[in-house]
Amino acid sequence: MGTSVSAVGVLDKAFVVLDAIEERPRTLAELVAATGLSRATAHRLATALEAHGMVRRDDDGRFTLGARLIALGRAATESVPLAAAAADALEELRDATGESVQLYVREGQRRICVAALQSPHGLRTIVPLGASLSLDVGSAGRLLLDGVDTSGPGWVASVGEREAGVASVSAPVRDAGGRIVAAVSVSGPIERTTRQPGRRYGDAVLAAALRVERDAGLRQE
């Protein structure tokens, strides 16, 4: 597995370990298999990260994400102005659709959830705050990666791409120059969203994205 990103080898490898643990808790053997690192290197990095609170052991002794990341994630979220500006729009969208809603920004080749509200339904989509997801699947990922065809509806929908049984609709948040800076999303189980979620939620998601632009001062009335 290639690990060179920053040209600082030990740092790159440490993040390979964190990326593997982000997916799920792992034993040392599973960590070695997931990262391609040697057993000695994987163990050395995981225990070093554990000493800094970035990694911890669960009740079964597996390596999992550490509590220090919660504080770091909260601080990072608070440093993203759009997250605060989107609060009212996301609450309105959640209440209008009854589904979970999120705000994503692009960071390199990933999308990061910087704001999220959960559906009141017992069966719902949960995207944790700070979640780092791929750009190549899911409506928000494809929007942030490719943009939106201006001849289309202005929103992007996906069904069962990132997770089986889940559909989503996303709309772009643009700056004054028209550049996409974030994506507003609504997501939920297909049994409620249907396999054509855009018909159901497209207009509401577009309206929410426009409100984020206004509330963030990106769009002039």
C-alpha positions as CSV (number, residue, x, y, z in Angstrom):
1,M,0.0,0.0,0.0
2,G,1.4,3.4,-1.0
3,T,1.7,5.7,2.0
4,S,3.7,8.7,0.7
5,V,1.6,11.9,0.8
6,S,3.6,14.5,2.6
7,A,7.1,13.2,2.1
8,V,7.3,12.8,5.9
9,G,7.2,9.0,6.0
10,V,6.4,8.4,9.6
11,L,3.6,10.9,9.6
12,D,2.1,9.4,6.4
13,K,2.2,6.0,7.9
14,A,0.6,7.2,11.1
15,F,-2.3,8.5,9.1
16,V,-2.6,5.2,7.2
17,V,-3.1,3.6,10.6
18,L,-5.7,6.1,11.7
19,D,-7.5,5.7,8.3
20,A,-7.7,2.0,8.8
21,I,-9.0,2.3,12.4
22,E,-11.5,4.9,11.3
23,E,-13.3,2.2,9.3
24,R,-13.7,0.0,12.3
25,P,-11.7,-1.2,15.4
26,R,-8.9,-3.6,14.4
27,T,-6.7,-6.2,16.1
28,L,-3.0,-5.8,15.3
29,A,-3.2,-8.5,12.7
30,E,-6.1,-6.8,11.0
31,L,-4.3,-3.5,11.2
32,V,-1.3,-5.0,9.4
33,A,-3.5,-6.5,6.7
34,A,-5.4,-3.2,6.2
35,T,-2.4,-1.0,6.0
36,G,0.3,-3.2,4.4
37,L,2.7,-2.1,7.1
38,S,5.0,-4.6,8.9
39,R,3.7,-5.9,12.2
40,A,6.5,-4.1,14.1
41,T,5.8,-0.8,12.4
42,A,2.0,-1.0,12.8
43,H,2.4,-1.9,16.4
44,R,4.9,0.9,17.0
45,L,2.7,3.6,15.4
46,A,-0.5,2.4,17.0
47,T,0.9,2.4,20.5
48,A,2.6,5.8,19.9
49,L,-0.8,7.2,18.8
50,E,-2.4,5.6,21.8
51,A,0.1,7.4,24.1
52,H,-1.1,10.7,22.5
53,G,-4.8,9.8,23.0
54,M,-5.4,9.5,19.3
55,V,-6.0,5.8,19.5
56,R,-7.3,3.6,22.4
57,R,-8.0,0.0,23.0
58,D,-11.6,-1.2,23.2
59,D,-12.9,-3.9,25.6
60,D,-11.6,-6.6,23.2
61,G,-8.2,-5.1,23.0
62,R,-8.6,-3.8,19.5
63,F,-7.2,-0.5,18.3
64,T,-9.9,2.1,17.8
65,L,-10.1,5.9,17.6
66,G,-9.2,7.8,20.8
67,A,-11.1,10.3,22.7
68,R,-8.7,13.2,22.0
69,L,-10.0,13.2,18.4
70,I,-13.4,14.3,19.7
71,A,-12.0,17.6,21.0
72,L,-9.9,18.0,17.9
73,G,-12.9,17.4,15.7
74,R,-15.0,19.9,17.6
75,A,-12.3,22.5,17.4
76,A,-11.8,21.9,13.7
77,T,-15.6,22.1,13.1
78,E,-15.8,25.4,14.9
79,S,-13.0,26.7,12.7
80,V,-15.2,26.2,9.6
81,P,-17.4,29.3,9.3
82,L,-19.9,27.5,7.0
83,A,-20.7,25.0,9.8
84,A,-22.1,27.7,12.0
85,A,-23.8,29.6,9.2
86,A,-25.6,26.4,8.0
87,A,-27.2,25.7,11.4
88,D,-30.6,27.2,10.7
89,A,-30.8,25.9,7.2
90,L,-30.0,22.4,8.2
91,E,-32.5,22.4,11.0
92,E,-35.2,23.7,8.6
93,L,-34.3,21.0,6.1
94,R,-34.3,18.2,8.7
95,D,-37.7,19.3,10.0
96,A,-39.1,19.6,6.5
97,T,-37.9,16.2,5.3
98,G,-37.9,14.2,8.5
99,E,-34.5,12.8,7.4
100,S,-30.9,13.2,8.5
101,V,-29.1,16.2,7.0
102,Q,-25.4,17.0,6.6
103,L,-23.0,19.7,5.3
104,Y,-19.8,18.5,3.6
105,V,-16.7,20.3,2.5
106,R,-14.0,18.9,0.3
107,E,-10.5,18.3,1.8
108,G,-8.1,16.9,-0.7
109,Q,-9.6,13.7,-2.1
110,R,-12.1,13.3,0.7
111,R,-15.2,15.0,1.9
112,I,-15.6,15.9,5.5
113,C,-18.9,16.2,7.4
114,V,-18.7,19.5,9.2
115,A,-22.3,19.7,10.4
116,A,-25.0,17.1,10.8
117,L,-28.5,16.7,12.3
118,Q,-30.1,13.3,12.7
119,S,-33.6,12.2,11.7
120,P,-36.1,11.7,14.6
121,H,-37.0,8.3,13.1
122,G,-35.6,5.2,14.7
123,L,-34.5,3.9,11.3
124,R,-32.2,6.6,10.0
125,T,-28.9,7.5,8.4
126,I,-26.2,8.5,10.8
127,V,-23.1,10.3,9.5
128,P,-20.9,11.3,12.5
129,L,-19.6,14.8,12.7
130,G,-16.1,14.8,11.3
131,A,-16.6,11.7,9.2
132,S,-14.2,11.5,6.3
133,L,-15.8,9.9,3.2
134,S,-14.9,9.2,-0.4
135,L,-15.6,11.6,-3.1
136,D,-16.4,8.9,-5.7
137,V,-19.6,7.6,-4.2
138,G,-22.7,9.3,-2.8
139,S,-24.4,12.4,-4.0
140,A,-22.4,14.9,-2.0
141,G,-19.1,13.2,-3.0
142,R,-19.9,13.3,-6.7
143,L,-21.1,16.9,-6.4
144,L,-17.9,18.1,-4.7
145,L,-15.8,16.0,-7.2
146,D,-17.5,16.8,-10.5
147,G,-19.8,19.8,-9.9
148,V,-23.3,20.0,-11.2
149,D,-24.5,20.1,-14.8
150,T,-26.0,23.6,-15.1
151,S,-28.6,22.2,-17.6
152,G,-29.8,19.7,-14.9
153,P,-32.0,20.2,-11.8
154,G,-29.1,21.6,-9.8
155,W,-29.1,18.7,-7.3
156,V,-27.4,15.3,-7.4
157,A,-29.1,12.1,-6.1
158,S,-27.7,8.7,-5.3
159,V,-29.3,5.4,-4.4
160,G,-27.4,2.7,-2.6
161,E,-24.0,4.0,-3.7
162,R,-22.1,4.6,-0.4
163,E,-24.3,2.3,1.7
164,A,-26.8,-0.3,0.7
165,G,-30.4,0.7,1.4
166,V,-29.6,4.4,1.7
167,A,-30.4,7.2,-0.7
168,S,-29.4,10.8,-0.7
169,V,-29.8,14.2,-2.4
170,S,-27.2,17.0,-2.4
171,A,-27.1,20.5,-3.6
172,P,-24.1,22.8,-4.0
173,V,-23.2,25.8,-1.8
174,R,-21.4,28.3,-4.0
175,D,-19.3,31.3,-3.3
176,A,-19.7,34.7,-5.0
177,G,-17.6,33.5,-8.0
178,G,-19.8,30.4,-8.5
179,R,-17.2,27.9,-7.1
180,I,-18.7,25.0,-5.1
181,V,-17.4,25.3,-1.5
182,A,-19.7,22.8,0.2
183,A,-22.6,20.4,-0.3
184,V,-25.9,20.3,1.6
185,S,-27.3,16.7,1.8
186,V,-30.4,14.9,3.0
187,S,-30.1,11.1,3.4
188,G,-32.3,8.3,4.6
189,P,-33.4,4.7,4.1
190,I,-34.7,3.9,0.6
191,E,-38.0,2.7,2.0
192,R,-38.8,6.4,2.9
193,T,-36.8,8.3,0.3
194,T,-37.8,6.0,-2.5
195,R,-35.5,5.2,-5.4
196,Q,-36.1,8.7,-6.8
197,P,-35.2,10.8,-3.8
198,G,-34.6,13.9,-6.0
199,R,-38.3,14.1,-6.8
200,R,-39.1,14.1,-3.1
201,Y,-36.3,16.2,-1.6
202,G,-34.6,18.1,-4.5
203,D,-36.4,21.4,-4.1
204,A,-36.0,21.4,-0.3
205,V,-32.2,20.7,-0.5
206,L,-31.7,23.4,-3.2
207,A,-33.6,25.9,-0.9
208,A,-31.4,24.9,2.0
209,A,-28.2,25.4,0.0
210,L,-29.3,28.8,-1.1
211,R,-30.1,29.7,2.5
212,V,-26.6,28.6,3.6
213,E,-25.2,30.9,0.9
214,R,-27.3,33.8,2.2
215,D,-26.6,33.2,5.9
216,A,-22.9,32.8,5.2
217,G,-22.8,36.0,3.2
218,L,-21.8,34.2,0.0
219,R,-24.8,35.4,-1.9
220,Q,-26.1,38.9,-2.2
221,E,-29.9,39.4,-2.4
